[in-house]
Amino acid sequence: MTIDKRVEMEGRLEGRNFEQLFRDYFPPLMAFARKILVDEDDAREVVHLVFIKLWEKRNEVDLSTSLKSYLFTSVHNRSLNVIRDRKKFSSGEVPEVAGEWDVSAQIESMELEGKIREVIDSLPEKCREIFEMNRFEGLKYGEIASKLDISIKTVENQMSKALKILREQLGKYLTILLWLLLYTLN
């Protein structure tokens, strides 16, 4: 019996079932996302986010429908969002608000930088190290795994953990962060 049929019959998604679901569907979902996004890291991040969302909403998701269909649709939609967002940020269009850069915006920027650094510093040591290698040094997951002599799966898990913590801790700063990001692209 397949894992999605077992989950559908049991009507719930528990840790054991979720882990097996992840193992079964991660490779095909990665291949699917790579076809849309081309970049392996973007594809991996999209697939991880889909599984994180599934876990977070495991009590709300209607498990009587096909999990396979749900997962592929979610990956497809998130991949299209990444492409859309990439086009927005690369278009060079910066909102007019960016022209109104002033002292208070600089103060907000410094406060936000401090908060981001604080959250990154609060990550578990290995998690922080992997996150910084990927985001600040620009290393791919495979390069990080090779450098630290760990599996790519460990790198993936640690990056998922770091991104989840950052999202949770910095969610209320998202508007400021996006505004500053758009300003710095100008």
Phi and psi restraints in degrees (value plus and minus 20) as a CYANA .aco file:
   2 THR   PHI     -93.2   -53.2
   2 THR   PSI     138.9   178.9
   3 ILE   PHI     -83.7   -43.7
   3 ILE   PSI     -59.7   -19.7
   4 ASP   PHI     -88.9   -48.9
   4 ASP   PSI     -51.2   -11.2
   5 LYS   PHI     -89.1   -49.1
   5 LYS   PSI     -60.4   -20.4
   6 ARG   PHI     -84.2   -44.2
   6 ARG   PSI     -63.9   -23.9
   7 VAL   PHI     -84.1   -44.1
   7 VAL   PSI     -62.6   -22.6
   8 GLU   PHI     -80.1   -40.1
   8 GLU   PSI     -62.6   -22.6
   9 MET   PHI     -89.1   -49.1
   9 MET   PSI     -62.1   -22.1
  10 GLU   PHI     -93.8   -53.8
  10 GLU   PSI     -45.1    -5.1
  11 GLY   PHI      56.5    96.5
  11 GLY   PSI      -7.1    32.9
  12 ARG   PHI    -169.8  -129.8
  12 ARG   PSI     137.6   177.6
  13 LEU   PHI    -137.2   -97.2
  13 LEU   PSI      86.9   126.9
  14 GLU   PHI    -126.3   -86.3
  14 GLU   PSI     152.6   192.6
  15 GLY   PHI     -71.4   -31.4
  15 GLY   PSI     -67.7   -27.7
  16 ARG   PHI     -83.9   -43.9
  16 ARG   PSI     -67.3   -27.3
  17 ASN   PHI     -83.9   -43.9
  17 ASN   PSI     -61.4   -21.4
  18 PHE   PHI     -83.6   -43.6
  18 PHE   PSI     -63.7   -23.7
  19 GLU   PHI     -80.2   -40.2
  19 GLU   PSI     -63.2   -23.2
  20 GLN   PHI     -87.5   -47.5
  20 GLN   PSI     -59.6   -19.6
  21 LEU   PHI     -79.8   -39.8
  21 LEU   PSI     -63.7   -23.7
  22 PHE   PHI     -81.1   -41.1
  22 PHE   PSI     -67.7   -27.7
  23 ARG   PHI     -81.4   -41.4
  23 ARG   PSI     -60.6   -20.6
  24 ASP   PHI     -91.7   -51.7
  24 ASP   PSI     -60.1   -20.1
  25 TYR   PHI    -122.1   -82.1
  25 TYR   PSI     -34.4     5.6
  26 PHE   PHI     -78.1   -38.1
  26 PHE   PSI     -71.2   -31.2
  27 PRO   PHI     -79.3   -39.3
  27 PRO   PSI     -68.4   -28.4
  28 PRO   PHI     -87.9   -47.9
  28 PRO   PSI     -52.8   -12.8
  29 LEU   PHI     -88.0   -48.0
  29 LEU   PSI     -57.2   -17.2
  30 MET   PHI     -82.4   -42.4
  30 MET   PSI     -65.8   -25.8
  31 ALA   PHI     -81.5   -41.5
  31 ALA   PSI     -61.6   -21.6
  32 PHE   PHI     -83.6   -43.6
  32 PHE   PSI     -67.7   -27.7
  33 ALA   PHI     -85.3   -45.3
  33 ALA   PSI     -57.5   -17.5
  34 ARG   PHI     -83.6   -43.6
  34 ARG   PSI     -54.8   -14.8
  35 LYS   PHI     -83.2   -43.2
  35 LYS   PSI     -54.3   -14.3
  36 ILE   PHI    -103.7   -63.7
  36 ILE   PSI     -65.8   -25.8
  37 LEU   PHI    -116.2   -76.2
  37 LEU   PSI     -41.2    -1.2
  38 VAL   PHI      51.9    91.9
  38 VAL   PSI     -71.8   -31.8
  39 ASP   PHI     -90.9   -50.9
  39 ASP   PSI     105.6   145.6
  40 GLU   PHI     -85.3   -45.3
  40 GLU   PSI     -60.0   -20.0
  41 ASP   PHI     -85.8   -45.8
  41 ASP   PSI     -61.4   -21.4
  42 ASP   PHI     -82.0   -42.0
  42 ASP   PSI     -63.4   -23.4
  43 ALA   PHI     -81.8   -41.8
  43 ALA   PSI     -65.1   -25.1
  44 ARG   PHI     -81.8   -41.8
  44 ARG   PSI     -62.4   -22.4
  45 GLU   PHI     -84.9   -44.9
  45 GLU   PSI     -61.1   -21.1
  46 VAL   PHI     -81.5   -41.5
  46 VAL   PSI     -67.8   -27.8
  47 VAL   PHI     -83.8   -43.8
  47 VAL   PSI     -61.9   -21.9
  48 HIS   PHI     -80.9   -40.9
  48 HIS   PSI     -64.1   -24.1
  49 LEU   PHI     -82.6   -42.6
  49 LEU   PSI     -57.4   -17.4
  50 VAL   PHI     -83.2   -43.2
  50 VAL   PSI     -64.1   -24.1
  51 PHE   PHI     -88.3   -48.3
  51 PHE   PSI     -57.4   -17.4
  52 ILE   PHI     -82.5   -42.5
  52 ILE   PSI     -66.8   -26.8
  53 LYS   PHI     -80.9   -40.9
  53 LYS   PSI     -62.2   -22.2
  54 LEU   PHI     -80.0   -40.0
  54 LEU   PSI     -64.2   -24.2
  55 TRP   PHI     -85.6   -45.6
  55 TRP   PSI     -63.5   -23.5
  56 GLU   PHI     -84.8   -44.8
  56 GLU   PSI     -53.2   -13.2
  57 LYS   PHI    -127.0   -87.0
  57 LYS   PSI       1.5    41.5
  58 ARG   PHI     -78.4   -38.4
  58 ARG   PSI     -47.0    -7.0
  59 ASN   PHI    -105.9   -65.9
  59 ASN   PSI     -33.1     6.9
  60 GLU   PHI    -122.1   -82.1
  60 GLU   PSI     -45.0    -5.0
  61 VAL   PHI     -89.7   -49.7
  61 VAL   PSI     115.3   155.3
  62 ASP   PHI     -96.8   -56.8
  62 ASP   PSI      83.6   123.6
  63 LEU   PHI    -102.5   -62.5
  63 LEU   PSI     -19.6    20.4
  64 SER   PHI     -99.5   -59.5
  64 SER   PSI     -35.7     4.3
  65 THR   PHI    -108.1   -68.1
  65 THR   PSI     151.2   191.2
  66 SER   PHI     -89.3   -49.3
  66 SER   PSI     100.6   140.6
  67 LEU   PHI     -84.3   -44.3
  67 LEU   PSI     -58.0   -18.0
  68 LYS   PHI     -78.9   -38.9
  68 LYS   PSI     -67.6   -27.6
  69 SER   PHI     -82.4   -42.4
  69 SER   PSI     -64.2   -24.2
  70 TYR   PHI     -78.3   -38.3
  70 TYR   PSI     -67.6   -27.6
  71 LEU   PHI     -84.7   -44.7
  71 LEU   PSI     -66.9   -26.9
  72 PHE   PHI     -86.7   -46.7
  72 PHE   PSI     -58.2   -18.2
  73 THR   PHI     -84.7   -44.7
  73 THR   PSI     -62.7   -22.7
  74 SER   PHI     -82.7   -42.7
  74 SER   PSI     -64.0   -24.0
  75 VAL   PHI     -84.5   -44.5
  75 VAL   PSI     -62.5   -22.5
  76 HIS   PHI     -79.3   -39.3
  76 HIS   PSI     -70.0   -30.0
  77 ASN   PHI     -83.9   -43.9
  77 ASN   PSI     -64.0   -24.0
  78 ARG   PHI     -85.4   -45.4
  78 ARG   PSI     -56.9   -16.9
  79 SER   PHI     -83.7   -43.7
  79 SER   PSI     -62.7   -22.7
  80 LEU   PHI     -84.4   -44.4
  80 LEU   PSI     -56.1   -16.1
  81 ASN   PHI     -82.7   -42.7
  81 ASN   PSI     -60.4   -20.4
  82 VAL   PHI     -82.1   -42.1
  82 VAL   PSI     -64.6   -24.6
  83 ILE   PHI     -82.9   -42.9
  83 ILE   PSI     -64.7   -24.7
  84 ARG   PHI     -80.1   -40.1
  84 ARG   PSI     -67.4   -27.4
  85 ASP   PHI     -84.8   -44.8
  85 ASP   PSI     -57.5   -17.5
  86 ARG   PHI     -81.9   -41.9
  86 ARG   PSI     -61.2   -21.2
  87 LYS   PHI     -86.0   -46.0
  87 LYS   PSI     -60.2   -20.2
  88 LYS   PHI     -80.7   -40.7
  88 LYS   PSI     -67.2   -27.2
  89 PHE   PHI     -94.4   -54.4
  89 PHE   PSI     -45.3    -5.3
  90 SER   PHI    -111.7   -71.7
  90 SER   PSI     -25.6    14.4
  91 SER   PHI     -91.8   -51.8
  91 SER   PSI     -35.9     4.1
  92 GLY   PHI      62.4   102.4
  92 GLY   PSI     -22.5    17.5
  93 GLU   PHI    -100.0   -60.0
  93 GLU   PSI     101.4   141.4
  94 VAL   PHI    -138.7   -98.7
  94 VAL   PSI     111.9   151.9
  95 PRO   PHI     -75.8   -35.8
  95 PRO   PSI     131.7   171.7
  96 GLU   PHI     -81.1   -41.1
  96 GLU   PSI     -44.1    -4.1
  97 VAL   PHI     -75.6   -35.6
  97 VAL   PSI     -51.2   -11.2
  98 ALA   PHI     -81.5   -41.5
  98 ALA   PSI     -46.7    -6.7
  99 GLY   PHI     -91.4   -51.4
  99 GLY   PSI     -33.6     6.4
 100 GLU   PHI    -117.1   -77.1
 100 GLU   PSI      13.7    53.7
 101 TRP   PHI     -83.4   -43.4
 101 TRP   PSI     104.4   144.4
 102 ASP   PHI    -159.7  -119.7
 102 ASP   PSI    -193.0  -153.0
 103 VAL   PHI     -82.1   -42.1
 103 VAL   PSI     -61.2   -21.2
 104 SER   PHI     -84.7   -44.7
 104 SER   PSI     -55.7   -15.7
 105 ALA   PHI     -86.9   -46.9
 105 ALA   PSI     -57.4   -17.4
 106 GLN   PHI     -85.1   -45.1
 106 GLN   PSI     -59.5   -19.5
 107 ILE   PHI     -84.8   -44.8
 107 ILE   PSI     -64.4   -24.4
 108 GLU   PHI     -80.3   -40.3
 108 GLU   PSI     -60.1   -20.1
 109 SER   PHI     -82.0   -42.0
 109 SER   PSI     -64.9   -24.9
 110 MET   PHI     -85.4   -45.4
 110 MET   PSI     -60.1   -20.1
 111 GLU   PHI     -83.8   -43.8
 111 GLU   PSI     -63.1   -23.1
 112 LEU   PHI     -84.5   -44.5
 112 LEU   PSI     -64.4   -24.4
 113 GLU   PHI     -76.9   -36.9
 113 GLU   PSI     -63.3   -23.3
 114 GLY   PHI     -82.5   -42.5
 114 GLY   PSI     -62.5   -22.5
 115 LYS   PHI     -86.6   -46.6
 115 LYS   PSI     -62.6   -22.6
 116 ILE   PHI     -81.2   -41.2
 116 ILE   PSI     -66.8   -26.8
 117 ARG   PHI     -81.8   -41.8
 117 ARG   PSI     -59.9   -19.9
 118 GLU   PHI     -81.4   -41.4
 118 GLU   PSI     -64.6   -24.6
 119 VAL   PHI     -87.2   -47.2
 119 VAL   PSI     -63.2   -23.2
 120 ILE   PHI     -82.2   -42.2
 120 ILE   PSI     -63.0   -23.0
 121 ASP   PHI     -85.3   -45.3
 121 ASP   PSI     -45.1    -5.1
 122 SER   PHI    -103.4   -63.4
 122 SER   PSI     -28.6    11.4
 123 LEU   PHI     -84.3   -44.3
 123 LEU   PSI     130.6   170.6
 124 PRO   PHI     -75.1   -35.1
 124 PRO   PSI     127.3   167.3
 125 GLU   PHI     -70.2   -30.2
 125 GLU   PSI     -73.1   -33.1
 126 LYS   PHI     -85.5   -45.5
 126 LYS   PSI     -60.2   -20.2
 127 CYS   PHI     -81.3   -41.3
 127 CYS   PSI     -67.3   -27.3
 128 ARG   PHI     -82.1   -42.1
 128 ARG   PSI     -65.1   -25.1
 129 GLU   PHI     -80.0   -40.0
 129 GLU   PSI     -65.8   -25.8
 130 ILE   PHI     -86.3   -46.3
 130 ILE   PSI     -63.8   -23.8
 131 PHE   PHI     -79.2   -39.2
 131 PHE   PSI     -67.5   -27.5
 132 GLU   PHI     -84.9   -44.9
 132 GLU   PSI     -57.6   -17.6
 133 MET   PHI     -83.5   -43.5
 133 MET   PSI     -58.7   -18.7
 134 ASN   PHI     -96.4   -56.4
 134 ASN   PSI     -70.6   -30.6
 135 ARG   PHI    -103.5   -63.5
 135 ARG   PSI     -54.7   -14.7
 136 PHE   PHI    -119.6   -79.6
 136 PHE   PSI     -51.5   -11.5
 137 GLU   PHI    -117.6   -77.6
 137 GLU   PSI     -30.1     9.9
 138 GLY   PHI      52.8    92.8
 138 GLY   PSI       0.9    40.9
 139 LEU   PHI     -99.4   -59.4
 139 LEU   PSI     122.2   162.2
 140 LYS   PHI     -97.4   -57.4
 140 LYS   PSI     141.8   181.8
 141 TYR   PHI     -75.5   -35.5
 141 TYR   PSI     -63.3   -23.3
 142 GLY   PHI     -82.7   -42.7
 142 GLY   PSI     -59.0   -19.0
 143 GLU   PHI     -86.4   -46.4
 143 GLU   PSI     -60.8   -20.8
 144 ILE   PHI     -84.2   -44.2
 144 ILE   PSI     -66.4   -26.4
 145 ALA   PHI     -78.7   -38.7
 145 ALA   PSI     -63.3   -23.3
 146 SER   PHI     -84.7   -44.7
 146 SER   PSI     -66.2   -26.2
 147 LYS   PHI     -83.7   -43.7
 147 LYS   PSI     -59.0   -19.0
 148 LEU   PHI    -115.4   -75.4
 148 LEU   PSI     -21.1    18.9
 149 ASP   PHI      36.6    76.6
 149 ASP   PSI      29.8    69.8
 150 ILE   PHI    -151.4  -111.4
 150 ILE   PSI     151.6   191.6
 151 SER   PHI    -100.0   -60.0
 151 SER   PSI     136.7   176.7
 152 ILE   PHI     -82.7   -42.7
 152 ILE   PSI     -54.8   -14.8
 153 LYS   PHI     -79.6   -39.6
 153 LYS   PSI     -59.7   -19.7
 154 THR   PHI     -84.4   -44.4
 154 THR   PSI     -62.4   -22.4
 155 VAL   PHI     -81.1   -41.1
 155 VAL   PSI     -66.2   -26.2
 156 GLU   PHI     -78.2   -38.2
 156 GLU   PSI     -67.0   -27.0
 157 ASN   PHI     -82.9   -42.9
 157 ASN   PSI     -63.0   -23.0
 158 GLN   PHI     -87.3   -47.3
 158 GLN   PSI     -58.4   -18.4
 159 MET   PHI     -86.4   -46.4
 159 MET   PSI     -61.6   -21.6
 160 SER   PHI     -80.1   -40.1
 160 SER   PSI     -63.4   -23.4
 161 LYS   PHI     -82.7   -42.7
 161 LYS   PSI     -66.0   -26.0
 162 ALA   PHI     -82.2   -42.2
 162 ALA   PSI     -66.3   -26.3
 163 LEU   PHI     -84.7   -44.7
 163 LEU   PSI     -57.4   -17.4
 164 LYS   PHI     -84.4   -44.4
 164 LYS   PSI     -65.6   -25.6
 165 ILE   PHI     -82.6   -42.6
 165 ILE   PSI     -64.4   -24.4
 166 LEU   PHI     -81.5   -41.5
 166 LEU   PSI     -64.1   -24.1
 167 ARG   PHI     -80.3   -40.3
 167 ARG   PSI     -64.7   -24.7
 168 GLU   PHI     -85.6   -45.6
 168 GLU   PSI     -63.7   -23.7
 169 GLN   PHI     -98.9   -58.9
 169 GLN   PSI     -48.5    -8.5
 170 LEU   PHI    -131.1   -91.1
 170 LEU   PSI     -12.7    27.3
 171 GLY   PHI     -74.1   -34.1
 171 GLY   PSI     -60.3   -20.3
 172 LYS   PHI     -93.6   -53.6
 172 LYS   PSI     -32.4     7.6
 173 TYR   PHI    -117.9   -77.9
 173 TYR   PSI     -16.0    24.0
 174 LEU   PHI     -77.8   -37.8
 174 LEU   PSI     -63.5   -23.5
 175 THR   PHI     -80.9   -40.9
 175 THR   PSI     -66.9   -26.9
 176 ILE   PHI     -83.6   -43.6
 176 ILE   PSI     -63.2   -23.2
 177 LEU   PHI     -81.0   -41.0
 177 LEU   PSI     -65.3   -25.3
 178 LEU   PHI     -84.2   -44.2
 178 LEU   PSI     -61.4   -21.4
 179 TRP   PHI     -81.8   -41.8
 179 TRP   PSI     -65.6   -25.6
 180 LEU   PHI     -86.0   -46.0
 180 LEU   PSI     -58.2   -18.2
 181 LEU   PHI     -82.0   -42.0
 181 LEU   PSI     -65.1   -25.1
 182 LEU   PHI     -83.3   -43.3
 182 LEU   PSI     -58.2   -18.2
 183 TYR   PHI     -85.7   -45.7
 183 TYR   PSI     -62.8   -22.8
 184 THR   PHI     -90.8   -50.8
 184 THR   PSI     -40.2    -0.2
 185 LEU   PHI     -94.9   -54.9
 185 LEU   PSI     -37.9     2.1
